[in-house]
Amino acid sequence: MKKLNTSLSRPGFGKIVIIAVLVLFTSGVVEKAFGGTLNGSFSTIPKGTVINLSSAGPVDWVHWGLHTYTSLDRKAGVIPQIGNFSLLSNGSSNAFVFAYQYSDNPNAYSWTDGTPNSAVTNTTTGVWAYGLPQLDTGFEFSVPADTTLRTLKVYVGVFAGQGRFVATLSDGSAAAYTSTSLANMRATENGVYTIQFAANSAGQTLNIRWTLLMFFQPSGNVTLQSAALTAANANNPPFVTLLSPVENSTFSAGTNLLISASANDLDGAVAKVEFFDGATTLGTVFSSPYEMIWTNVGAGLHLLKAVATDTNADFSSSMPVEVFVNGTGGSLSGSSGVPPGLIDLTKEGTNDWAHWGLSNNLSFNHKAGIVQQISELSPVGTNLVERLTDNATACSWSDGTPVSAVLNTTTGVFRRGTDNGFELHAPADTALRRLKVYVGLYGAQGNFQAYLSDFSTKAFTDTSLSNFFDNTYAVYTLDYSAASSGQSLIVRYRALTTFDQEFGNVTFQAATLVGTNAGSPNTPPTVNISSPTNGESFVAPANISLAASASDDGSVVKVEFFSNNTKLGESTNAPYTVFWNGVPSGTYSLTAKATDNLSATSTSTPVYITVTAASSNGFELQHQLFTTNGALALKIFPTPDQPYVLEMSPYLSNWVAIFTNQTGASGSNYIETPLTNKPGRFFRGKQWP
C-alpha cells in the first residue's frame, strides 16, 4: 500500500488520528488475480452530470430510492443480474442501521427501458445509510460472476465523511479491490467505481461493500444511487412499449382495434415487432411505425404485449396490457368512495356478506343460515397472504359463521408486491344486485377491475387509489346484472405498482351483497326530524341536539342532518342523533336525509328554528311561530322569565305599549292567533322597571 505525505500530521494529533488521515488520501488497491480477474478504478462525478442508465447498462442496471428507500427500478426485458442492497453495521450486538431516501443528489440519472417506471428523466434521488455506531455502516449487494469478463459501474456518494469500497469474488480467484478515495470534509461528493471482473469458474458472485470509514460531522454517511452492468461486445437488447391500447381499455365486440408500440435499440436497429394476445400471434411489423389493426375482436379479457427483436436476434417484451371487449345484454356500473368508520355487515349485507383476517391470515367469516354467495378470496400473484389489524374501518356482525358475532374489528388481509392481490366472485343473472367491496393499500397504486363472466357489458375499472407513503382506503359499489343466468361478477384487485418496494401492498377487508330479485321495487326510506320542533327558538351560542326517526322496507344505512343545505353530521344507528354546538344567531332550515341499503334516499320536511343573539343585560325577547287548529299563530316571550314591557310599531316609530310590568311567566306571554294578513309590525321589549 502506497502512503502519501500530508501536512495534517501536526502537534496535538495522536498516532491513531494520523493514521486515519493517511487513510483519507489512500488510493485504490489492485492486486494481481489468481485465476480470476478483478480490477477497479475510481473517478468523481461532476455536479450536474446526467447519467443515462439505459446506455450505461446494456446487460443490466438498477436505481435505488426513486420514491422511498425501498424503491428499486431496474432494466426491463432482461434477466435481473444486479441484486438489491442489504444494510451493513459494525456487527456489535447493540448496533443498528437504517436506510433513508433522499432527493438532492448533485448529479442525476435517466432511463428509457426500466421497470416498474419505464422512463425517468433527471432524477436526483438515492438512498443513504445511518446507524450507531456510525463507522462501518453502509450497503452490500452482489452480481453473478463466471469466466466471462464483465464491467460493473457503481454510483455512490459520501457526506461529511470518507467511504470504503471493497469488491471481492466469492471463489477468491482474484485479490480484493479496495478503495478509500471518495471523501469530503463538509459536503456531498459523488463518484463512480468501475470494476472489471471474471471468476475462475461458473456459479460465483461479485460482492460489493460500500461503508463509512470515517465521519467528520455527526451526520456523516454514505449514499448509494445506481449500478450498471456491461460486458465486452455486449448487445443492448431493444426496448419496446405498447402505446395503444392502454391498460383497462374497454371496446365493443367486433371492433377493429389499432395496436401500436414504440421500439428502439441503443446500439443497433430493431428488426421487427410482434404483437400477441396471450400466446397467440396477432401480427408482425418490420419497420416504424410499429402498428397494426386487429380486426373483429371477440368479447373477453385480452392480455396484449409486443416483442421487439434487434438485428443481433436479441429481443425483449413490453409490459402486458389488459383490455376488455364486451357484448350486450348486461349492466355494470361502479363507483368508489371513502368508507365509513363503522360497518354493520349484518345490516348492510342482506343477501350475503364476507370478512377476511379476523384471527389469522386464513380467517374467512360470512353470513350464516344462507347459501353462500360471495366466494372466498383467490390469490393473484405469488406472494404470501398476510394479516393486518389497523384498518380505518371497523366491522361488526351478529349473524356470522364460524364466528357468530363480532364488534368493531379492524382486521383484514393484504399481499405485498406489484401484480399481487386478490380475486372474488359473486353470482350474476338477469336480476339486479349490488356488491360493496372494502379495500385499501399502502405505498402502492391499486388496480381494481370488475367484469361479468359473459362479458355482456363494459367492465368497471379504477386505478385512482394511490399513496406513495401511507395507507389509503376505499369502498367500491358495483350495481350489476348479466345477460343470462348462471354467470358471475368477477372482482380483481391488485397492486398496479408499488412505491415502497419492500412493504407496498393492497388490502382486502370485507364485502356485502344485496339484491332486488325478489320482484318488488325498492321503496325509499321515510325520515322525520323529531327534535327540535318547528318554530323552536334558542339563544346564541346554542347547543342543539338534532334527532330523527327513520324506517325502511330493507334497512336504513345512515341519516344525515343539514342546515340550509350544509351538512352538520350523520348517524348510522338508531336513535339517529347529532349534536350541533355553538350555533350563532340566525334563522335555520333543518332537514334530515335517510339512505337505505340499496342507496335509495329521502329527505324530511324542513323544520325552521331561530337562534337569537344573547342580550348583554340578561334580557332577551324571543318569538315562536306555531300552528293551532290548522292556523298559524305567534307567541312573544322574554328569556329568562322576568317582568317586562312589550311595545309594537308598524314603522319602527310611534311605539304603542301592549302591556307593562308583565310577569314574563309562560302563562302571560303575548299570543296572537290566528295570525292574519296584517301590515308589517315590529315588537320590542325591555326589563321592568
C-alpha positions in Angstrom: 0.0 0.0 0.0 1.4 3.4 -1.1 1.4 6.1 1.6 1.4 9.8 0.8 2.9 12.5 3.0 0.5 15.0 4.5 0.9 18.3 6.4 -2.1 17.4 8.6 0.2 15.5 11.0 0.8 18.4 13.4 1.3 18.6 17.2 -1.8 17.7 19.0 -2.8 14.8 16.7 -2.2 11.4 18.3 -0.9 8.5 16.4 -4.3 7.0 15.8 -5.6 10.2 14.2 -2.5 10.5 11.9 -3.1 7.0 10.6 -6.8 7.9 10.0 -5.9 11.0 8.0 -3.4 9.0 5.9 -6.3 6.6 5.1 -8.3 9.6 3.8 -5.9 10.1 0.9 -5.2 6.4 0.1 -5.8 5.3 -3.5 -7.5 2.2 -4.6 -5.5 -1.1 -4.4 -5.4 -3.5 -7.3 -3.5 -6.8 -6.9 -2.7 -9.5 -9.4 -5.5 -12.1 -10.0 -5.2 -15.7 -9.1 -7.1 -17.4 -11.9 -9.8 -14.8 -12.0 -9.8 -11.1 -12.8 -10.7 -8.2 -10.5 -9.6 -4.7 -11.5 -11.0 -1.4 -10.2 -10.8 2.3 -10.8 -12.5 5.4 -9.4 -13.5 8.8 -10.8 -15.6 11.6 -9.3 -18.9 12.6 -10.9 -19.0 16.4 -11.6 -22.0 18.3 -10.3 -24.8 18.5 -12.8 -23.8 15.3 -14.7 -26.7 13.2 -16.1 -26.0 9.5 -16.3 -28.1 7.5 -18.9 -28.5 4.1 -17.2 -30.1 2.6 -20.4 -26.8 3.3 -22.2 -24.5 2.5 -19.3 -26.1 -0.9 -18.6 -26.8 -3.0 -21.7 -26.7 -6.2 -19.6 -28.5 -4.8 -16.5 -28.8 -1.6 -14.4 -30.6 -0.6 -11.2 -31.5 2.6 -9.5 -32.4 2.9 -5.8 -34.7 5.4 -3.9 -36.9 6.9 -6.6 -39.9 7.2 -4.2 -38.9 5.6 -0.9 -35.8 3.9 0.5 -37.2 0.5 -0.7 -37.9 1.7 -4.3 -35.9 -0.3 -6.9 -36.1 0.4 -10.6 -34.2 -1.8 -13.0 -33.7 -2.6 -16.7 -36.8 -4.2 -18.2 -36.8 -7.1 -20.6 -33.7 -8.8 -19.3 -32.9 -11.4 -16.6 -32.0 -9.4 -13.5 -28.3 -9.5 -12.6 -27.7 -6.8 -10.1 -29.1 -7.7 -6.7 -30.8 -5.4 -4.2 -28.8 -4.0 -1.3 -28.5 -5.2 2.2 -27.6 -2.8 5.1 -24.3 -3.2 6.9 -23.4 -2.2 10.5 -20.3 -2.7 12.6 -21.5 -6.0 13.8 -21.7 -5.3 17.5 -24.7 -6.7 19.4 -26.3 -3.3 20.1 -25.6 -1.8 16.7 -28.4 -0.6 14.4 -28.6 0.9 10.9 -31.4 2.3 8.7 -31.7 3.3 5.1 -33.4 6.6 4.1 -34.4 8.1 0.7 -33.1 11.5 -0.4 -33.7 13.6 -3.5 -30.9 16.3 -3.6 -28.1 14.4 -5.4 -25.6 16.7 -7.1 -25.9 14.6 -10.3 -28.9 13.0 -12.0 -30.0 9.7 -13.6 -32.3 8.9 -16.5 -33.5 5.8 -18.3 -35.9 4.8 -21.0 -36.1 1.0 -20.6 -37.0 0.5 -16.9 -39.5 -1.3 -14.7 -41.6 -0.5 -12.8 -41.1 3.0 -14.1 -40.4 2.7 -17.8 -38.9 6.1 -18.3 -37.5 8.7 -15.9 -35.6 11.9 -16.7 -33.0 13.5 -14.4 -33.9 12.1 -11.1 -31.6 13.2 -8.2 -32.8 10.5 -5.8 -30.9 7.8 -4.0 -30.6 6.1 -0.5 -28.3 6.8 2.4 -27.4 4.7 5.4 -27.1 5.9 9.0 -26.6 3.9 12.2 -24.9 3.7 15.5 -22.0 3.2 15.8 -21.6 5.2 12.6 -18.4 3.6 11.4 -18.8 0.6 9.0 -22.4 1.4 8.3 -23.4 1.2 4.6 -24.5 -1.1 1.8 -23.8 -4.5 0.3 -25.0 -6.2 -2.9 -23.9 -8.8 -5.4 -23.7 -9.6 -9.1 -23.4 -13.1 -10.7 -19.9 -13.9 -11.9 -18.4 -16.6 -14.1 -15.5 -16.8 -16.6 -17.0 -14.1 -18.8 -15.3 -10.7 -18.4 -17.8 -8.1 -17.3 -17.8 -4.5 -16.2 -19.8 -3.1 -13.3 -20.2 0.6 -12.6 -21.3 1.5 -9.0 -22.5 5.1 -8.5 -22.1 6.1 -4.8 -21.6 9.2 -2.6 -20.4 10.4 0.8 -21.5 13.3 3.0 -19.1 14.8 5.6 -17.1 11.6 5.7 -14.9 9.1 3.9 -16.1 5.8 2.3 -14.5 2.5 1.9 -15.3 0.5 -1.3 -14.5 -3.3 -1.3 -15.1 -5.7 -4.2 -14.4 -9.4 -3.8 -15.1 -12.6 -5.8 -16.8 -15.4 -4.0 -14.3 -18.1 -5.2 -11.3 -16.0 -4.1 -9.8 -16.4 -7.6 -8.6 -12.7 -7.6 -7.4 -10.4 -4.8 -10.0 -8.0 -3.4 -10.2 -4.4 -4.8 -10.3 -1.8 -2.0 -10.5 1.9 -2.3 -10.9 4.8 0.1 -10.7 7.5 -2.5 -14.1 9.1 -2.0 -14.2 11.7 0.8 -15.4 15.2 1.6 -14.9 17.1 4.9 -18.1 19.1 4.9 -20.5 18.4 2.0 -21.6 15.8 -0.6 -19.2 14.2 -3.0 -20.2 11.6 -5.6 -18.1 9.1 -7.6 -18.3 6.0 -9.7 -16.3 2.8 -9.2 -15.6 0.8 -12.3 -15.0 -2.9 -11.7 -13.8 -5.4 -14.3 -14.3 -8.9 -13.1 -14.3 -12.6 -14.1 -14.3 -15.6 -11.8 -12.3 -18.8 -12.2 -15.5 -20.9 -12.6 -19.2 -20.6 -13.1 -21.8 -20.0 -10.4 -19.8 -17.4 -8.5 -20.6 -13.8 -7.4 -19.0 -10.4 -7.3 -19.7 -8.9 -3.9 -19.7 -5.1 -3.4 -19.5 -3.4 0.0 -19.7 0.4 0.4 -19.3 1.6 4.0 -18.4 4.6 6.1 -14.8 4.6 7.1 -14.7 7.9 8.9 -17.0 10.8 9.6 -16.2 14.5 10.0 -19.6 15.6 11.2 -22.1 13.7 13.4 -24.3 13.3 10.3 -21.6 11.8 8.1 -22.9 9.0 5.9 -22.5 7.1 2.6 -25.1 7.0 -0.2 -26.0 4.5 -2.9 -27.6 5.6 -6.1 -27.2 3.3 -9.1 -25.3 0.4 -10.7 -24.8 -0.6 -14.4 -23.5 -3.8 -15.8 -22.0 -4.5 -19.3 -19.6 -6.9 -20.9 -17.2 -6.9 -23.9 -19.3 -6.9 -27.1 -22.5 -6.9 -25.0 -25.5 -6.3 -27.1 -28.0 -3.9 -25.5 -31.4 -5.5 -26.2 -34.2 -3.5 -27.8 -36.8 -1.8 -25.7 -40.5 -1.9 -26.6 -43.6 -0.3 -25.0 -47.2 -0.7 -26.0 -48.7 2.8 -26.8 -52.2 1.7 -27.7 -54.5 0.5 -26.3 -53.8 1.4 -22.7 -54.4 -0.7 -19.5 -58.0 -1.4 -18.7 -59.4 0.0 -22.0 -62.9 -1.3 -23.0 -64.2 -1.9 -26.5 -67.3 -3.4 -28.1 -67.2 -6.9 -29.6 -66.4 -6.8 -33.3 -64.3 -3.7 -33.1 -61.3 -3.2 -35.4 -58.6 -2.4 -32.8 -55.5 -0.3 -33.5 -52.4 -1.7 -31.7 -49.3 0.4 -31.7 -45.9 0.3 -30.0 -42.7 2.3 -29.7 -39.4 0.3 -30.1 -35.7 1.4 -30.1 -32.3 -0.2 -29.9 -29.4 1.8 -28.3 -26.6 0.0 -30.1 -28.2 -1.3 -33.3 -31.5 -1.5 -35.1 -34.9 -3.0 -34.5 -35.6 -5.8 -36.9 -39.2 -6.5 -36.1 -42.0 -6.0 -33.6 -44.5 -8.8 -33.0 -47.9 -8.3 -31.3 -49.5 -11.0 -29.1 -52.9 -11.7 -27.4 -51.7 -14.0 -24.7 -49.7 -16.7 -26.6 -51.5 -16.0 -29.9 -49.6 -14.0 -32.5 -51.7 -11.2 -33.9 -49.2 -9.8 -36.4 -45.6 -8.7 -37.2 -44.4 -5.3 -38.3 -40.9 -4.9 -39.7 -40.5 -1.1 -39.7 -41.6 2.0 -37.9 -44.4 2.9 -37.2 -44.9 -0.3 -35.3 -48.7 -0.7 -35.5 -51.4 -3.0 -36.8 -55.2 -3.4 -37.0 -56.7 -6.3 -35.1 -60.0 -7.0 -36.8 -63.3 -8.2 -35.4 -62.1 -8.6 -31.9 -64.1 -11.1 -29.8 -65.6 -10.5 -26.4 -63.3 -11.3 -23.4 -60.4 -10.2 -21.3 -57.3 -9.9 -23.6 -53.7 -9.7 -22.5 -51.7 -7.8 -25.1 -48.0 -7.4 -25.4 -45.3 -6.5 -28.0 -42.0 -8.3 -28.6 -39.2 -6.4 -30.3 -36.2 -8.2 -31.9 -33.0 -6.4 -33.0 -30.5 -7.2 -35.8 -28.5 -9.4 -33.4 -31.6 -11.6 -32.7 -31.8 -10.3 -29.2 -35.4 -9.5 -28.0 -37.4 -8.1 -25.2 -41.1 -7.9 -24.3 -43.3 -4.9 -23.4 -45.2 -4.8 -20.1 -48.5 -6.6 -20.8 -51.7 -4.5 -21.1 -55.2 -5.9 -20.2 -58.1 -4.8 -22.3 -61.8 -5.7 -22.0 -64.1 -6.4 -25.0 -67.8 -6.8 -24.3 -71.1 -7.7 -25.9 -74.5 -6.5 -24.8 -77.4 -7.5 -22.6 -75.9 -7.0 -19.1 -75.3 -4.0 -17.0 -72.5 -2.9 -14.7 -71.9 0.4 -13.0 -69.4 1.2 -10.3 -68.2 4.0 -8.1 -65.7 4.4 -5.3 -65.8 6.4 -2.1 -64.3 6.8 1.4 -65.6 4.0 3.6 -67.3 4.8 6.9 -65.6 4.4 10.2 -68.1 1.6 11.3 -69.9 -1.0 9.2 -72.6 -3.4 10.4 -72.1 -6.2 7.9 -75.3 -7.9 9.1 -77.3 -4.8 8.4 -75.7 -4.0 5.1 -75.3 -7.4 3.6 -78.9 -8.6 3.5 -78.2 -11.3 0.8 -74.7 -12.2 2.0 -71.5 -10.7 3.5 -67.9 -11.8 3.9 -65.0 -10.7 6.1 -61.3 -11.8 6.0 -58.5 -11.9 8.5 -60.4 -11.9 11.8 -57.9 -14.2 13.8 -55.3 -15.1 11.2 -54.4 -14.7 7.5 -56.7 -17.6 6.6 -59.8 -16.5 8.5 -63.0 -16.2 6.5 -66.3 -15.3 8.1 -69.6 -14.9 6.2 -73.3 -14.7 6.7 -74.8 -17.8 8.4 -78.1 -19.6 7.5 -78.0 -18.9 3.8 -76.4 -20.4 0.6 -73.0 -18.7 0.4 -72.9 -16.3 -2.5 -69.7 -14.2 -2.0 -66.7 -16.5 -2.7 -63.6 -17.0 -0.7 -60.6 -14.9 -1.9 -58.4 -16.4 -4.6 -54.8 -15.3 -4.7 -53.4 -13.2 -7.6 -49.6 -13.3 -7.8 -47.2 -15.4 -5.8 -46.6 -13.5 -2.5 -48.0 -14.7 0.8 -51.3 -13.5 2.2 -50.7 -11.6 5.5 -53.0 -10.2 8.2 -53.4 -6.6 9.3 -55.1 -5.2 12.4 -55.2 -1.4 11.8 -57.9 -0.9 9.1 -59.5 2.5 9.2 -63.0 0.9 9.2 -64.3 -1.3 12.0 -66.6 -4.2 11.0 -69.3 -5.8 13.2 -71.8 -8.6 12.6 -74.3 -10.6 14.6 -75.2 -13.4 12.1 -71.9 -14.9 11.1 -70.1 -18.2 10.8 -67.8 -19.6 12.0 -67.7 -16.7 14.5 -71.3 -15.7 15.2 -70.9 -12.2 16.5 -68.0 -9.6 16.4 -67.9 -6.0 17.4 -65.7 -3.4 15.7 -62.9 -5.5 14.3 -60.3 -3.6 12.2 -58.7 -6.7 10.8 -58.1 -7.7 7.2 -55.6 -9.3 4.8 -53.0 -8.0 2.5 -50.5 -9.0 -0.1 -47.2 -7.2 -0.9 -45.7 -6.6 -4.4 -46.6 -5.4 -7.8 -49.3 -7.5 -9.6 -50.2 -9.3 -6.3 -53.7 -9.1 -4.9 -57.0 -10.9 -4.7 -59.9 -12.1 -6.7 -63.5 -12.9 -5.7 -66.7 -14.0 -7.4 -70.4 -13.2 -6.7 -73.4 -14.7 -8.5 -74.9 -12.9 -11.5 -78.0 -13.4 -13.6 -80.7 -11.1 -15.1 -81.6 -9.7 -11.6 -80.0 -6.6 -10.4 -77.6 -6.9 -7.4 -75.3 -4.6 -5.5 -71.9 -5.7 -4.3 -69.8 -3.5 -2.0 -66.1 -4.2 -1.6 -63.9 -2.7 1.1 -60.3 -2.5 0.2 -57.1 -0.4 0.8 -53.4 -0.1 0.1 -50.1 1.1 1.5 -47.2 2.6 -0.6 -48.8 1.5 -3.9 -51.2 2.2 -6.7 -54.2 -0.1 -6.9 -55.8 -1.7 -9.9 -59.5 -2.5 -9.3 -61.3 -4.5 -12.0 -64.9 -5.8 -12.1 -66.4 -7.6 -15.1 -69.1 -10.2 -15.8 -68.2 -13.7 -16.8 -70.3 -13.5 -20.0 -68.8 -10.1 -20.9 -72.3 -8.8 -21.6 -71.4 -5.2 -20.7 -68.5 -2.9 -20.2 -66.1 -3.7 -17.3 -65.6 -1.3 -14.5 -62.0 -0.4 -13.7 -60.3 2.1 -11.4 -56.6 3.0 -10.7 -57.2 6.2 -8.8 -56.5 4.7 -5.4 -52.8 5.5 -4.7 -50.5 6.6 -1.9 -46.7 6.9 -2.0 -46.0 6.8 1.7 -49.1 5.8 3.7 -52.4 3.9 3.9 -55.5 4.7 1.8 -58.9 3.0 1.8 -61.9 2.8 -0.5 -65.3 1.2 -0.8 -66.3 0.2 -4.3 -70.0 -0.1 -5.0 -71.0 -2.3 -8.0 -74.5 -2.5 -9.4 -74.8 -5.3 -12.0 -76.9 -7.9 -13.8 -75.8 -10.4 -16.5 -77.5 -11.1 -19.8 -78.3 -14.7 -18.8 -78.5 -16.9 -15.7 -75.5 -18.9 -14.3 -73.0 -16.1 -14.6 -70.6 -14.4 -12.1 -69.3 -11.0 -11.3 -65.5 -11.2 -11.1 -63.6 -8.7 -9.0 -59.8 -8.5 -9.2 -57.8 -6.1 -7.0 -54.1 -5.9 -7.4 -51.1 -3.5 -7.0 -50.6 -1.8 -10.3 -47.2 -0.6 -9.0 -45.6 -0.4 -5.6 -43.8 2.7 -4.5 -42.4 1.0 -1.3 -40.6 -1.9 -2.8 -40.5 -3.8 0.4 -43.8 -3.1 2.1 -46.1 -1.8 -0.7 -49.3 -3.8 -0.6 -53.1 -4.0 -1.3 -55.6 -4.9 1.4 -58.9 -6.7 1.4 -61.3 -6.4 4.4 -65.0 -7.1 3.6 -67.7 -7.4 1.0 -71.5 -7.1 1.2 -74.2 -8.2 -1.3 -77.8 -7.2 -1.7 -80.3 -8.0 -4.5 -83.6 -6.8 -5.9 -84.5 -10.2 -7.4 -87.5 -10.5 -5.1 -89.6 -8.8 -7.7 -90.9 -5.7 -6.0 -89.1 -2.4 -6.4 -87.2 -0.9 -3.6 -89.1 1.6 -1.5 -87.1 4.7 -0.3 -86.9 5.1 3.4 -89.0 7.6 5.4 -87.5 10.1 7.8 -88.7 12.9 10.0 -87.0 15.3 12.4 -88.3 14.8 15.9 -86.1 17.4 17.6 -86.0 20.4 17.6 -89.6 21.2 16.8 -90.8 23.6 14.1 -90.6 27.2 15.2 -88.5 26.5 18.3 -86.2 29.3 19.4 -82.7 29.2 21.0 -80.2 31.8 22.4 -76.8 32.0 20.8 -74.4 30.4 21.1 -76.8 27.5 21.1 -76.0 23.8 21.7 -78.8 21.9 19.8 -79.5 18.2 19.8 -80.8 17.0 16.4 -82.8 13.8 16.3 -84.7 12.0 13.6 -86.7 8.8 13.2 -86.3 6.7 10.1 -87.6 3.4 8.7 -87.3 1.3 5.5 -88.5 -1.9 3.9 -84.9 -3.0 4.0 -82.6 -1.2 6.4 -81.5 2.4 7.0 -77.8 2.7 6.4 -77.4 6.3 7.6 -79.3 9.6 8.4 -77.6 12.9 7.5 -78.6 16.2 9.1 -78.4 19.5 7.1 -78.9 23.2 7.9 -79.6 25.4 4.9 -78.2 22.5 2.7 -74.9 22.4 4.8 -74.2 19.0 6.2 -74.0 19.0 10.0 -73.2 15.4 10.6 -74.6 11.9 10.2 -75.7 8.9 12.3 -75.5 5.3 11.2 -77.6 3.7 14.0 -80.9 4.4 15.7 -81.6 6.6 17.5 -80.3 8.9 14.8 -78.9 11.9 16.6 -76.3 14.6 16.0 -75.1 17.4 18.3 -74.8 20.8 16.8 -72.9 23.1 19.1 -72.0 26.8 19.2 -74.8 27.8 16.8 -74.7 31.5 16.1 -77.8 33.7 15.8 -79.9 33.4 12.7 -82.8 31.5 11.2 -82.2 28.0 10.1 -83.9 25.4 7.9 -83.1 21.9 9.2 -83.6 18.7 7.1 -82.7 15.0 7.6 -81.7 12.7 4.7 -82.0 8.9 5.1 -80.2 6.4 2.9 -81.2 2.7 2.7 -79.2 -0.4 2.0 -79.9 -0.1 -1.8 -78.8 3.6 -1.8 -82.4 4.9 -2.1 -82.8 8.3 -0.3 -85.5 10.5 1.0 -85.5 13.9 2.8 -87.6 15.1 5.7 -89.9 18.0 5.8 -87.9 21.1 6.8 -88.0 22.3 10.4 -87.4 26.0 11.0 -85.7 27.3 14.1 -84.4 30.7 15.2 -81.3 31.4 17.2 -81.2 34.9 18.7 -78.3 36.9 20.0 -77.9 36.9 23.7 -78.7 40.3 25.5 -75.9 41.9 27.4 -78.2 42.8 30.3 -79.6 39.3 30.7 -83.0 40.2 28.9 -83.8 38.6 25.5 -87.1 39.0 23.6 -87.9 35.9 21.6 -90.7 34.7 19.3 -92.1 31.4 18.2 -94.4 30.6 15.2 -96.6 27.6 15.7 -99.8 26.1 14.4 -103.0 25.7 16.3 -106.3 24.3 14.9 -104.7 24.4 11.5 -103.9 28.1 11.7 -100.5 29.9 12.1 -100.0 31.6 15.5 -97.4 33.9 17.0 -96.0 33.9 20.6 -93.7 36.5 22.0 -91.9 36.0 25.3 -88.8 37.0 27.3 -85.8 34.9 28.4 -85.3 34.4 31.2 -88.8 34.8 32.6 -89.0 38.3 34.2 -91.2 41.4 34.4 -91.0 43.3 31.1 -92.6 45.9 28.8 -93.8 44.9 25.3 -94.4 47.5 22.6 -95.4 47.3 19.0 -94.9 49.6 16.0 -95.7 49.2 12.3 -92.9 51.5 11.1 -90.3 51.5 13.9 -91.8 54.8 15.2 -94.8 55.7 17.3 -94.4 52.7 19.6 -97.5 51.6 21.4 -97.4 49.6 24.6 -99.2 46.3 24.5 -98.6 45.8 28.3 -96.3 46.9 31.1 -95.0 45.2 34.1 -95.9 41.8 32.6 -94.6 38.9 34.7 -93.0 37.1 31.8 -94.2 33.8 33.0 -95.3 31.3 30.3 -99.0 31.9 31.1 -98.9 35.6 30.5 -97.0 35.7 27.2 -98.3 37.7 24.2 -100.1 35.3 21.8 -101.8 36.2 18.6 -104.0 33.6 16.9 -104.8 33.2 14.1 -102.0 35.3 12.6 -103.9 37.2 9.9 -102.6 39.2 6.9 -101.8 42.4 8.8 -99.3 45.1 7.8 -95.7 44.5 8.9 -95.2 45.0 12.6 -92.2 45.3 14.9 -92.0 44.4 18.5 -89.6 45.5 21.2 -89.3 44.7 24.9 -87.4 45.9 27.9 -87.0 45.0 31.5 -89.3 46.4 34.1 -88.8 48.8 35.6 
